[in-house]
Amino acid sequence: MDIIDCTTLDEVRAHIDSLDQRIVGLLAERGAYVQQAARFKRNTDEVQAPQRVAAIIERVRALAIARGGNPEVVEATYRAMIAAFIEAESAEHARLHTR
């Protein structure tokens, strides 16, 4: 991770805006895979997958620590993201399995 030492607030914001472009693209890509996952799950319990959520949280907290990030911020972000993706996957699962 190469962090540039910014000299102005505008420069900081420009870097954040650039990161947001990449993050949104990655979220869209992740979402496409989440939508595909709905095809393989037999019921809503498998969509909720609490053990999988726990494993992801454990993994991303460790990644945050290894990369010098704040594990609490990463965990909170991932919990919100996962909740939103579970909601979207639940809707897709219902659509696929109520035909």
Buried (B, 14 or more C-beta within 10 A) or exposed (E): EEEEEEEEEEEEEEEEEEEEEEEEEEEEEEBEEBBEBBEEBEEEEBBBBEEEBEEBBEEBBEEBEEEEBEBEEBBEBBBEBBEEBBEBBBEBBEEEEEE
